[in-house]
Amino acid sequence: MARREGLFARLSLDYADHPKIAVLSDEAFRAHVEMILYSRKYMTDGQIAKQIAKRWPQQALSELQANDTEAPSLLELDSGDYLLHGFEDMQETKQEIEAKRQVRAEAGRKGGRAKKQNAKPAPSKTPSKVSSNLLSKNVAEIETESETELSNKPPVSPPGDNPQPKPTSRKTRIPDDWAPNESHEAKAAELGVDLHAETEKFRDHAIANGKTFVDWSRGFHTWLNNAPKFAPRPGSRPSERDSPRTFGQMKHDNNLALWAQVQAEEEGNEEWPRQLGA
């Protein structure tokens, strides 16, 4: 069976039975697991920004901070951010991940040079050619759960530390591994919008409607900029129980309007500055 691509987090088999975890409510248990996955995905080394922590109920955060008198599962820092206790004991740190990637990249460069040096036409494989092929094969097989390259950036890092690669000029469907970067984290915090919820709406709408785009990171930035304008006003949101069709139609219309703004920017619509209020 082929190995699955993607990143993974580690949980010990007795995780759920640990005294600190066993006393948690279902809500706090889920919050703790999601925090571990979030920190592993974005390589924050167990740190959860206070803006990100708002996605979990305050009661769940309080439980995690009080489930042990000496070493609770969650610590609140002076900055207002949070830190997962013992994260580095179970998960690979950002430094360890980047060190492995560097080793892999160097091995790949050596393999490429060997192939170039030995790429001479011959009726049969020479020993040097066989050696080159073996080296290339070994390089291709060097892969661990932490070495899979994704476009995820740690949200606590200042914008600009790890710039996104320049997009091609060809429109593509949204990549399976696309995820918000640190500039999106900062923008969502600035606008006071739920980054997780907007990410899901953006991705679901793109997939459901077969959308293509040149620069997905820039497109999502535009989506975030306009999200507050299309958010339901207090008191104007209909009940899902009383009016399910109206509620669903409202969400659908908002998504269409947001996407229209995204496409207008990419296509150089002259009305774009006016739409943004410039």
N, C-alpha and C positions, 0 to 999 in steps of 0.2 A: 504494500500500500504506500503510495507516494506521501511524503511528509508535507503537512500543511504549511503554507506560507503564513507569515504574520508573527506578531510578537505575543509572548506569553508571560504570565505572572506565576509565581510559585506560591502554593498554599500547602502546608503540611497536612497529612491525612488526619491528624487529630486536631486540626484548626477549630472545627465546630465544637469539640469537646473541651477545649481549653476553658478553665474556670472564668477567665475574663470575658470570653465570647459566649459561653453557655448562658450567662445571665442576661444577655442582651435581648431586647424585643426584636421582632422580625424587621422592623423599620431600621433600627440601629445596626443590626447584622448586615442588612443589604447595603446600608450607607458605608460601612467599613470595607466591604468587599469592593464596592464601586470606587472608593477612594484609592484602594491599592491598585486597581486596574488603571485608573486615571493617571496616577503618579508613575506607574510603569510605562504607560503609553507615551506620556510626554516627558519622561526622564526628569522628574522634579525631585528625585531622591527622597520621596516621602512628604514633601512640602505641598500643602494645599492652599492656594491663595484665598483670601477671605471672600473675594467676589465669587470664586468658584464654589466655595463652601455653602453659598446661599441656595444652591440647588437641592441641598438636603435639609430636612426639617430640623429646626432648632432643638427639638426634643431628642432627636437621634444624636446630634452633636453633644448634647449635655450628657447623655448616657455614656458615650464613648470617652468622655472626659472624667467620668466618675466611676468607671467599672473596676478600678483598682486604686488603692490609696497611695501606693508608691510609684507604680508605672502604668498609668491608664493608657488605653489604646490610642488616645488622641490628646495632643498637647496644644494649648493655645499660646502662640508666641506674642512678644511685646508689640509686634507690628500689626497684630490682629489676624495674621495668617495662622495656619494650623500645621502640625507635624505629626505624622504617623509614627508611633513608637515602634522601634524594632524593624523598621522597613528595610534598612540596609543589611540586616542580618539574614533576610530571606531573599531579597531581590538584588539584581545587579545594579550598581550605581551608574550614573552617567559617565563618570570617568572610566569605569571598567568597560562599558559598552563601546565608548569611542576608542579605547586602546585596542580592543578586538577588531574593530572596523579598520583601524590603521594597519594592523598586522595582515588582515585580509587583502586590503588594497595593495600593500607592498608585495604580497605573494602573487597577486594578479599581475602587477607590473613585471615581476621577474618571469612569470610564465609567458607574458606577451613578448618579452625580449627574446626568450629562448625559442619561441615559435618563429620569430622573425629571422633569427640567426640560422635556424635549421631549415627554413623553407626553400630548399633547393630541389629542382626537378630531378627525379630519379625513377628508374623503372621499378625499384623495390625499396622498401623502407630500410634506411640505414640505421645503425645503432643510435646515432645522435637524434634521428627523427623519432625513433621509438621513445627515446628518453624525453624528448620535447612533448610528445603526446601524453606520456604518463604524467609529466609535470602539470600539463594543462588539465588533465582529468582530476588530479589531486586538488588543484586549485578550485575547480568547479565544485568539488565535494566538500570544501571547507565552508560549512554553514552551521551556525547555532541559532537558537531562538532569539538571541540578542543581536544578531548580525543582519537581520532582514532590514533593508533600507526602506524607511517610510518618510513622508514629508512632515512628520510631526516634530514640533519644536517645543522646548520647555516653556510654558507660559510665564514663568517667573523671570526669564532672562530678558534683558533690555532689548527692544526692537533693533534689528540691524546686526546682532551678533552672528546669526546664522542665516544669511539671506537666501531666499528661495531661488532655485535655478531658473534662468530665464525661460519663459514658455516658448514653444514653437508658434509659428504663425498659422498652423493648421488647427481647425476646430476639432475637438474630441469630446467624447462622452465623459462624464465625471469619473475619474479613476476610482477603483475599488479602495485604494489606500489613501485617498484624499482626506485631509483633516485640517481643521483651523490651525493657524500658526500664531506666534506671539503677538503680531500686530492685530489680529482678530480679537485675541484676549483683551488687549488694551482698549480697542474700540468698543467692545461690548461693555467693558467696565465703565468707560467714559459715558456711553449712552444709557447705561442702566438697563440693558436688555439681557435676557437669558441666552447665553451663548449656546448651551447644549440644545435648547428648544429650537433656536433659529437654525442651528446646524442640521438638525433632523428635518425641519421643514424644507430647507434648501436642498438637501440631498434627495429627500423623497420626491419633491416636485421635479427635480432634474431627471431622476430615473423614470418616474411615472410618465413623463411627457417626452422622453427621448431627447432632452436638451443637449446641445453641443455648445462648447465655448472654447475660446483660445486660452484664456488665463482664468482658471477657476478660483484662484486665491483673490485676484482682483475683483472677480464677479461677486464673491461672497462679501468682500469689503463693501461693495456698493449695496448689497442686500442689507447688511447691518446698518449702513448709514440711513437707509429708508425705512427700516423696520419700525421705528417709533411712530412714523406718520400713519402706518397702516394697522397699528395695534388698536384693539377695541377700547373705546373710552369707558371709564367707570360708569356703570349703570346702563350702558347701551348693549351689552352682550346678552343675547337671548339664551334662555335655558335650553340645554340639550334635550331635557325630558319633555318640555312643553312644545318645543319647536325644533326638532332635530334637523329638518331640511334647511330651515333658515340658518341655523348655526353652522351646518356643514357648508352651505353655499357661501356664507360670509368668509369662512376660512379659505375656501377655494378662490374667491374673488380677490382676497388680500394677497394670496400667493401669486396669482396672475399679475396683479399690479406691481408687486415687487420684482417679478421676473422681467416685466416690461421695462422697468428702470434699468435693470442690469444689462439687457440687450441694447437699450438705447445708448448707453455709454460705450459699449464695445463697437457699435456700428457708427459712432461719431454723429449721433443725432444732434442737430443744431439747437434743439430745444433743451438739450441736456442740462446746461448751466442754469437755465431758468427753472427746470424741474427741481433742481437741488436748492433753489433759493439763492443762487449766486447773483 
